[in-house]
Amino acid sequence: MVRAALRVVGFELKGLASVGLWVVRRRHGVPAGATVVTYAKEQAFMLWLMLFAMAVETVVVDLLLVAMDVPAWLRFAVLIADVYGLLFGVALAGACVTRPHVITEDELRIRYGAYFDVRVPRDRIATVHTGRNYNEEHMVSIKDGQLRVAVASQTNITIELTEPVALVRPLGRRAEATSIRFFADSPEKVVTALRSGRLAVGS
């Protein structure tokens, strides 16, 4: 329990740091010459719509509490909780933008914001192909050796491995995967880079 709590705190700190990187238009963990593969566009509309709704709710709830003449300490407690929720959403958006998937000469790095990060050596990738799935139930899940890293309940790339890769789940549990399904805004870019071995720097 303590370990999981510490990991959650770490996610929050990384998320806040990502907001700073987002402001100055920098990315985390992208070496020179690497292929950058974004994945945040699919969820952007719904995320910003959610944040707008949360912002409106924050204002409305605060006005209602003032009108009801509730104690100041309760009003500020609710306000702090609402603002924290907004900050969490912005941090999630920033982390997903500034921590993209990355392909280098040696590895494919698959990420989801500050919450998940797995490095797959390229010499362990046997096959790679595209194919969209719309029914993913979790952001990160693993079952029967298949890792799934979804965005907006979707994946569109599948890679099969010649041998397992070790990974750490968001709350710290360890596992191994022999195949991986994940989402990219431009899946063809991933396929081209991995199949050809050539790196095409992009955004």
C-alpha positions in Angstrom: 0.0 0.0 0.0 2.8 2.4 0.9 4.7 1.6 -2.2 1.6 2.2 -4.4 1.0 5.5 -2.6 4.6 6.6 -3.2 4.2 5.8 -6.9 1.0 7.9 -7.1 2.9 10.8 -5.5 5.6 10.3 -8.1 3.1 10.4 -10.9 1.7 13.7 -9.6 5.2 15.3 -9.4 6.1 14.0 -12.9 2.7 15.4 -14.2 3.4 18.8 -12.8 6.9 18.8 -14.3 5.3 17.8 -17.6 3.2 21.0 -17.5 6.4 23.0 -17.3 7.9 21.1 -20.3 4.6 21.6 -22.2 4.8 25.4 -21.6 8.4 25.6 -23.0 7.6 23.1 -25.8 10.1 20.4 -24.8 9.7 16.6 -24.6 11.0 14.2 -22.0 13.2 11.3 -23.0 13.6 12.0 -26.7 17.3 11.6 -27.7 18.7 13.3 -30.9 17.8 11.4 -34.0 14.9 9.5 -32.5 11.5 9.0 -34.1 8.8 10.7 -32.1 5.4 9.0 -32.1 2.5 10.9 -30.5 -0.6 9.3 -29.1 -2.5 12.2 -27.3 -4.6 13.5 -30.2 -7.3 10.9 -29.9 -8.2 11.8 -26.4 -7.6 15.5 -26.6 -11.2 16.6 -27.4 -12.8 14.6 -24.6 -10.1 15.6 -22.1 -10.5 19.3 -22.8 -14.3 19.0 -22.8 -14.0 17.3 -19.4 -11.8 20.0 -18.0 -14.2 22.7 -19.3 -17.1 21.0 -17.5 -15.0 20.7 -14.3 -14.1 24.4 -14.5 -17.8 25.3 -14.9 -18.7 23.0 -12.0 -16.1 24.5 -9.8 -17.5 28.0 -10.3 -21.2 26.9 -9.9 -20.5 24.9 -6.8 -18.6 27.7 -5.2 -21.4 30.2 -5.9 -23.9 27.8 -4.4 -21.9 27.3 -1.3 -21.6 31.1 -0.9 -25.4 31.4 -1.4 -26.1 28.7 1.2 -23.8 30.5 3.6 -21.8 27.4 4.4 -18.8 27.7 6.7 -15.7 29.1 5.1 -13.6 26.1 5.9 -16.0 23.8 4.0 -16.2 26.0 1.1 -12.4 26.3 0.7 -12.0 22.5 1.2 -14.4 21.9 -1.7 -12.7 24.5 -3.8 -9.3 23.0 -3.2 -10.5 19.6 -4.2 -12.1 21.0 -7.4 -8.9 22.9 -8.3 -6.8 19.8 -7.6 -9.1 17.9 -10.1 -8.5 20.5 -12.7 -4.7 20.5 -12.1 -4.7 16.7 -12.4 -6.4 16.9 -15.8 -4.0 19.5 -17.1 -1.1 17.4 -15.8 -2.4 14.3 -17.6 -2.7 16.2 -20.8 0.8 17.7 -20.4 2.4 14.4 -19.6 0.8 12.6 -22.6 2.0 15.4 -25.0 5.6 15.7 -23.5 6.2 11.9 -23.1 5.5 10.4 -26.5 6.4 6.9 -27.7 10.0 6.9 -29.0 11.8 4.8 -31.5 15.6 4.7 -31.5 18.2 2.5 -33.2 18.1 0.2 -30.2 14.6 0.2 -28.8 10.9 1.1 -29.0 9.8 3.0 -25.9 6.0 2.8 -25.2 4.5 5.2 -22.7 1.3 6.6 -21.4 1.9 10.0 -19.8 3.8 9.7 -16.5 2.0 6.5 -15.6 3.6 3.8 -17.7 6.9 3.3 -19.5 8.2 0.1 -21.1 11.4 -0.3 -23.3 11.3 -2.9 -26.0 14.7 -3.9 -27.5 14.3 -3.8 -31.3 16.0 -7.1 -31.7 13.2 -8.7 -29.8 10.5 -7.5 -32.2 9.4 -10.3 -34.5 6.5 -8.7 -36.3 4.6 -5.4 -36.3 1.3 -4.6 -37.9 -1.7 -2.3 -37.6 -5.3 -3.1 -36.7 -7.6 -0.9 -34.7 -9.4 -2.2 -31.6 -12.1 -0.1 -30.0 -13.0 -2.1 -26.9 -10.0 -1.8 -24.6 -11.2 -1.7 -21.0 -8.2 -0.3 -19.3 -5.4 2.2 -19.9 -2.8 -0.4 -19.1 -3.5 -4.1 -18.8 -1.8 -7.4 -19.3 -3.4 -10.8 -19.8 -1.9 -14.0 -21.0 1.3 -12.3 -21.8 -0.3 -9.6 -23.9 0.3 -6.0 -22.8 -2.3 -3.4 -23.9 -1.6 0.3 -23.6 -4.8 2.1 -24.7 -5.8 5.6 -25.5 -9.5 6.5 -25.5 -10.2 2.7 -25.2 -8.3 2.1 -28.5 -5.2 0.4 -29.7 -4.1 0.2 -33.3 -0.6 -1.4 -33.4 0.4 -4.9 -32.4 3.9 -6.2 -32.0 4.9 -9.8 -31.4 8.2 -10.5 -29.6 10.8 -13.2 -29.9 11.2 -13.3 -26.2 9.5 -11.7 -23.2 10.2 -8.1 -22.0 9.9 -7.2 -18.3 7.6 -4.3 -17.3 6.3 -2.6 -14.2 2.6 -1.8 -14.0 1.5 1.6 -12.9 1.1 0.7 -9.2 4.4 -1.3 -9.1 3.5 -4.9 -9.9 6.0 -6.6 -12.2 5.1 -8.7 -15.2 6.3 -9.9 -18.6 4.9 -9.5 -22.1 5.4 -11.5 -25.3 3.1 -9.3 -27.4 2.0 -5.7 -27.1 -0.9 -3.7 -28.4 -0.8 0.1 -28.2 -2.1 3.3 -29.7 -0.3 5.8 -31.9 -1.7 8.8 -33.7 0.2 7.7 -36.9 0.5 3.9 -36.7 2.0 3.7 -40.2 5.0 5.7 -38.9 5.7 3.1 -36.3 5.5 0.3 -38.8 7.7 2.0 -41.3 10.4 2.9 -38.7 10.4 -0.6 -37.2 10.3 -2.6 -40.5 12.8 -0.5 -42.4 15.2 0.2 -39.5 15.4 3.8 -40.8 14.6 6.6 -38.3 12.4 9.4 -39.6 12.4 12.3 -37.2 9.0 13.8 -36.8 6.5 15.4 -34.4 
